Amino acid sequence: MNEATDEMPARQALHALLSRYSIGPKHLVAPGPSEAELALMVEAALRAPDHGELMPFRFKRVAGNARARMAELFAAAARAAGKDEAGAALDAERALRPPVTVAVVARIDMGHRQVPAHEQWACVGGALSNFLMAAHLLGYGGKMLSGAKVRDPGITAAFCAPGETLLGWIALGTPTRQASGPSRKGGVAAALQDWTGT
């Protein structure tokens, strides 16, 4: 067997992983992912480390007329935060900007006897990462958006069932520019540290 050939799929997969960076809504245009492609992204999310059938995450696609409703909710949240009508209109426009928007919701069972909350949150993070990676591999740009709006009572009531926590929204679409690498303070040297046992 040719070792160079055997290594190629792994290197291609690693290159794909290292080439994924967030792309904001102002650089995303139609078309966005189809229903079948979204299903693949969710299938990838379901491959994240989990604990049996717990599945402490949900993805909620903002579809059809619900996009206009989300824009209304964003405008109302802006007004409640003290913004004027121009600011509210801008927030409403931002809600409509991505071709496809998917809300990310966590459902953490705080009283689970076998799986503590921190392990459930780790699963949510893994699912989100897998979802975004699948979008990238399918040729789409994406970015997780959150901020103060995830704490707005009107927005959370609209997106969340009892016991759920709104984490934010994934903006998805066709990128109009190449993504650039993120500026991570300290890079690998800061993120990878030796534990010396003390």
HELIX and SHEET records of a PDB file:
HELIX    1   1 GLU A    3  LEU A   18  1                                  16    
HELIX    2   2 PRO A   25  HIS A   27  5                                   3    
HELIX    3   3 GLU A   35  ALA A   45  1                                  11    
HELIX    4   4 ALA A   66  ALA A   80  1                                  15    
HELIX    5   5 GLU A   85  LEU A   96  1                                  12    
HELIX    6   6 ALA A  117  LEU A  137  1                                  21    
HELIX    7   7 ALA A  148  ARG A  151  5                                   4    
HELIX    8   8 PRO A  153  PHE A  159  1                                   7    
HELIX    9   9 GLY A  187  ALA A  191  1                                   5    
SHEET    1   A 4 LEU A  28  VAL A  29  0                                        
SHEET    2   A 4 THR A 165  PRO A 175 -1                                        
SHEET    3   A 4 VAL A 100  ALA A 106 -1                                        
SHEET    4   A 4 PHE A  57  VAL A  62 -1                                        
SHEET    1   B 3 LEU A  28  VAL A  29  0                                        
SHEET    2   B 3 THR A 165  PRO A 175 -1                                        
SHEET    3   B 3 GLY A 141  LEU A 145 -1                                        
END                                                                             
